[in-house]
């Protein structure tokens, strides 16, 4: 890395908005009714209960609010370590999510792709560096080699549900690797996740 940014050619690629090289795939459409069933079958309802009922996690109403799809992925990422500890305490396996299940869950939790707005790849590049992603991942060979190179094209970059399912499924391992390496677990707010994925999409080959 040079001067706190990824190499200059990657900056140029981001500015070029190379997403046009990989035409956007149709987003996976979810169903709120099925999402409610996912929420219950994955035992989310055990901790996230309606307001007024005792629950370990935030009330259901706080989860079900208008938000962007990538914003929700960021919140799921932030929530994972606490949930992992709670599930481990109760000897409950980590609930994997498929892309379809994630899309349904997004619909139930009122996450709308239209609320993601226009992502900013350059801000995403700053997020990549600030969150310490390259302490485990590489980007076109630049960075660490502990986790897969983020510069390789992945269909998940085009679909928030697919990205969310991938992130959710692998978060426990990522959190454990971060802990073992003494890396502070990063948190995402607002449009940071959307910007990050936009940057990865713009530079992927």
DRENDO-584616 format. One line per 2 residues: number of its first residue (from 1); their letters; for each residue x, y, z of C-alpha. Coordinates in nm, 4 decimals, decimal comma. Each point is the difference from the previous one (the first is absolute). Layout:
NUM> A> X Y Z ~ ...
! end
This chain:
1> XX> 0,0000 0,0000 0,0000 ~ 0,1148 0,3536 -0,0680
3> XX> -0,0894 0,3041 0,2062 ~ -0,2987 -0,1667 0,1624
5> XX> -0,1630 -0,0909 -0,3314 ~ 0,0070 -0,3009 -0,2239
7> XX> 0,2332 0,0214 -0,2996 ~ -0,0710 0,2775 -0,2538
9> XX> -0,1182 -0,2300 -0,2824 ~ -0,2776 -0,1205 0,2261
11> XX> -0,1057 0,3581 0,0679 ~ -0,0269 0,0564 -0,3725
13> XX> -0,2053 -0,3143 -0,0326 ~ -0,2375 0,1203 0,2670
15> XX> -0,0388 0,3345 -0,1709 ~ -0,0780 -0,1824 -0,3228
17> XX> -0,2933 -0,1739 0,1730 ~ 0,0949 -0,3318 -0,1473
19> XX> -0,3292 -0,1517 0,1066 ~ -0,0938 0,0336 -0,3662
21> XX> 0,2470 -0,2785 -0,0753 ~ -0,2162 -0,2339 0,2027
23> XX> -0,3644 0,0911 -0,0762 ~ -0,2112 0,0137 0,3131
25> XX> -0,1853 -0,3207 0,0670 ~ -0,3656 0,0121 0,0950
27> XX> -0,0337 0,0312 0,3766 ~ -0,1459 -0,2977 0,1819
29> XX> -0,3581 0,0937 0,0889 ~ -0,1130 -0,0943 0,3486
31> XX> -0,3385 -0,0566 0,1574 ~ -0,0866 0,1443 0,3409
33> XX> -0,2218 -0,2955 0,0921 ~ 0,2734 -0,2496 -0,0695
35> XX> 0,2429 0,2345 0,1768 ~ -0,2039 -0,0199 0,3164
37> XX> 0,0194 -0,3784 -0,0193 ~ 0,3795 0,0243 -0,0476
39> XX> 0,0239 0,2336 0,2990 ~ -0,1788 -0,2559 0,2132
41> XX> 0,1624 -0,3160 -0,1391 ~ 0,3501 0,1412 0,0480
43> XX> -0,0962 0,0735 0,3619 ~ 0,0458 0,3753 -0,0384
45> XX> -0,3339 0,0413 0,1797 ~ 0,1455 -0,1557 0,3146
47> XX> 0,2070 0,3113 0,0682 ~ -0,1805 0,2667 -0,2032
49> XX> -0,3487 0,0215 0,1460 ~ -0,2683 0,2660 -0,0421
51> XX> 0,0308 0,3065 0,2199 ~ -0,1227 -0,0652 0,3520
53> XX> 0,1175 -0,3616 -0,0021 ~ 0,3280 -0,1001 0,1610
55> XX> 0,2691 -0,0789 -0,2570 ~ 0,3792 -0,0164 -0,0112
57> XX> 0,0347 0,2031 -0,3192 ~ -0,1576 0,3221 -0,1317
59> XX> -0,3782 -0,0037 -0,0305 ~ -0,1498 -0,1257 -0,3246
61> XX> -0,1356 0,3460 -0,0817 ~ 0,3543 0,1406 0,0015
63> XX> 0,1052 -0,2589 -0,2538 ~ -0,3036 0,0477 -0,2226
65> XX> 0,0497 0,3530 -0,1249 ~ 0,0433 0,1566 -0,3449
67> XX> 0,3645 -0,0443 -0,1002 ~ 0,2237 -0,0802 -0,2941
69> XX> 0,0878 -0,3609 -0,0804 ~ 0,3747 0,0532 0,0374
71> XX> -0,0674 0,2034 0,3129 ~ -0,1717 -0,3059 0,1452
73> XX> 0,2962 -0,2175 -0,0988 ~ 0,2215 0,2389 0,1955
75> XX> -0,2251 -0,0306 0,3027 ~ 0,0020 -0,3782 -0,0264
77> XX> 0,3809 0,0108 -0,0150 ~ 0,0132 0,2232 0,3098
79> XX> -0,2387 -0,2265 0,1881 ~ 0,1769 -0,3269 -0,0779
81> XX> 0,2585 -0,0136 0,2851 ~ -0,2612 0,0586 0,2716
83> XX> -0,2338 -0,2525 -0,1595 ~ 0,2797 -0,2535 -0,0357
85> XX> 0,0748 0,0265 0,3720 ~ -0,3673 -0,0315 0,0908
87> XX> -0,0489 -0,3058 -0,2197 ~ 0,3205 -0,1622 0,1258
89> XX> -0,1216 0,0511 0,3597 ~ -0,3219 -0,1846 -0,0827
91> XX> 0,1767 -0,2610 -0,2181 ~ -0,2004 0,1048 -0,3071
93> XX> 0,1715 -0,0427 -0,3401 ~ 0,0686 0,3090 -0,2078
95> XX> -0,2956 0,0458 -0,2392 ~ 0,1159 0,0007 -0,3614
97> XX> -0,1993 0,2054 -0,2498 ~ -0,0470 -0,0637 -0,3707
99> XX> -0,0326 0,2865 -0,2459 ~ -0,3750 -0,0602 -0,0317
101> XX> -0,0439 -0,0093 0,3782 ~ 0,1986 0,3201 0,0382
103> XX> -0,2137 0,1726 -0,2629 ~ -0,3144 -0,1109 0,1832
105> XX> 0,1430 0,1153 0,3319 ~ 0,0829 0,3373 -0,1564
107> XX> -0,3606 0,0351 -0,1156 ~ -0,1296 -0,0845 0,3472
109> XX> 0,2376 0,2482 0,1645 ~ -0,1068 0,2724 -0,2461
111> XX> 0,3332 0,0259 -0,1792 ~ -0,0493 0,1530 -0,3440
113> XX> 0,2584 0,0166 -0,2767 ~ -0,1343 0,3445 -0,0971
115> XX> 0,1135 0,1313 0,3395 ~ 0,3622 -0,0918 -0,0689
117> XX> 0,0348 0,3102 -0,2144 ~ 0,2991 0,0537 -0,2264
119> XX> 0,3081 -0,1629 0,1488 ~ 0,3363 0,1791 -0,0180
121> XX> 0,2923 -0,2276 -0,1004 ~ 0,2622 0,2489 0,1206
123> XX> -0,1588 0,0146 0,3434 ~ -0,0085 -0,3779 -0,0188
125> XX> 0,3737 -0,0029 -0,0584 ~ 0,0479 0,2106 0,3125
127> XX> -0,2241 -0,2416 0,1906 ~ 0,2059 -0,2972 -0,1205
129> XX> 0,3129 0,1572 0,1486 ~ -0,1569 0,1496 0,3129
131> XX> -0,1717 -0,3252 0,0991 ~ 0,3235 -0,1956 -0,0316
133> XX> -0,1338 -0,2400 -0,2648 ~ 0,3477 -0,0385 -0,1508
135> XX> 0,1337 -0,1355 0,3277 ~ -0,1623 -0,3294 -0,0971
137> XX> -0,0983 0,0388 -0,3645 ~ 0,2030 0,0998 -0,3027
139> XX> -0,1206 0,2162 -0,2873 ~ 0,1635 -0,1036 -0,3268
141> XX> 0,2886 -0,1452 0,1998 ~ 0,0466 0,3055 0,2231
143> XX> -0,0657 -0,0663 0,3684 ~ -0,0069 -0,3150 0,2114
145> XX> -0,0563 -0,3533 -0,1255 ~ -0,1957 -0,1347 0,2959
147> XX> -0,3370 0,0281 -0,1751 ~ -0,1034 -0,0018 -0,3696
149> XX> 0,1086 0,2799 -0,2327 ~ -0,2855 0,2498 -0,0246
151> XX> 0,1151 0,1094 -0,3447 ~ -0,1334 -0,3185 -0,1611
153> XX> -0,3397 0,0477 -0,1589 ~ -0,2892 -0,1461 0,1976
155> XX> -0,3690 0,0016 -0,0987 ~ -0,0752 0,0949 0,3623
157> XX> 0,1285 0,3505 -0,0737 ~ -0,3125 0,0589 -0,2099
159> XX> -0,2649 -0,1246 0,2425 ~ -0,0439 0,1197 0,3571
161> XX> -0,1775 -0,3213 0,1015 ~ 0,2804 -0,2181 -0,1372
163> XX> 0,2609 0,2226 0,1632 ~ -0,1893 -0,0052 0,3288
165> XX> -0,0306 -0,3791 -0,0034 ~ 0,3710 -0,0399 -0,0680
167> XX> 0,1046 0,2471 0,2674 ~ -0,2384 -0,1457 0,2580
169> XX> 0,1028 -0,3594 -0,0606 ~ 0,3718 0,0743 0,0320
171> XX> -0,0104 0,2670 0,2716 ~ 0,0732 -0,2360 0,2953
173> XX> 0,3206 -0,1181 -0,1643 ~ 0,0986 0,3543 -0,0958
175> XX> -0,0627 0,1231 0,3525 ~ 0,2104 -0,2820 0,1438
177> XX> 0,2872 0,0719 -0,2385 ~ -0,0162 0,3706 0,0896
179> XX> 0,0103 -0,0860 0,3711 ~ 0,2936 -0,2372 -0,0445
181> XX> 0,1942 0,2618 -0,1970 ~ -0,0791 0,2782 0,2446
183> XX> -0,2048 0,1920 -0,2570 ~ -0,2831 0,2171 0,1250
185> XX> -0,3273 -0,1301 -0,1444 ~ -0,1210 0,2726 -0,2386
187> XX> -0,3450 0,1560 0,0157 ~ -0,2010 0,1413 -0,2887
189> XX> -0,2399 0,2917 0,0066 ~ -0,2379 0,1575 -0,2492
191> XX> 0,1210 -0,0366 -0,3583 ~ 0,3471 -0,1337 0,0842
193> XX> -0,0796 -0,3597 -0,1012 ~ -0,1626 0,1118 -0,3255
195> XX> 0,2987 0,2197 -0,0807 ~ 0,2436 -0,2810 0,0776
197> XX> -0,1767 -0,2444 -0,2296 ~ -0,0226 0,2655 -0,2716
199> XX> 0,3768 0,0401 0,0169 ~ 0,0606 -0,3748 -0,0102
201> XX> -0,2386 -0,0281 -0,2950 ~ 0,1783 0,2801 -0,1835
203> XX> 0,3443 -0,1583 0,0327 ~ -0,0845 -0,3694 -0,0289
205> X> 0,1424 -0,2026 -0,2868
! end
